[in-house]
Amino acid sequence: MTTQDKIKKLCAMHKTTVTELEKKLGFSNSSLKKVGPIRSDRLLLIAKEFNVSMESLMDDQDLEPEEIKPDVPKMSFSSNLQKLMRRHNMSQEELATKIGVTRSCIGNYVQGTRLPDIEVIAKLANVFHISINSLLYGSDGNKAIDEELNRMNNKELLTIINKASSIMYSREKSK
């Protein structure tokens, strides 16, 4: 099943049309109907709109019932980072020095105006001695998501996080 087919199926399930979805998300007319890959920033918005994972939209498999309405983690990366910094009594300057970025870069992460790339995410997890999953989802993470991510190897997880962080950064930048 193609990504476009999955989007059509999700639209039908939510009693809307692809054209209405494009309009709601601010896409140009027929942009989702074109043959070829859909930009990742748009996939993220679609996944969020229908409360499904990006991976479920991109793979070749049909949508499984459990993929259609998963719980979405409630905590944001920036709030998780803030809590970790407080818990470890660490300033933005100290954290920046430990992971090799500027203090203003950490400030952007804390404010939620910028998301780190995958290498920085891995460094942050190491500094705080936690898993990447815990860094991204915090203690309020979804247990089903936690279990799935724990089954994945780090390379798979880092690939997914890298894609997601670049998409989220693009989305935040366009606000």
Secondary structure, 3 states (H helix, E strand, C coil): CCHHHHHHHHHHHCCCCHHHHHHHHCCCCCCCCCCCCCCHHHHHHHHHHHCCCHHHHHCCCCCCHHHHCCCCCCCCHHHHHHHHHHHCCCCHHHHHHHHCCCHHHHHHHHHCCCCCCHHHHHHHHHHHCCCHHHHHHCCCCCHHHHHHHHHCCHHHHHHHHHHHHHHHHHHHHCC
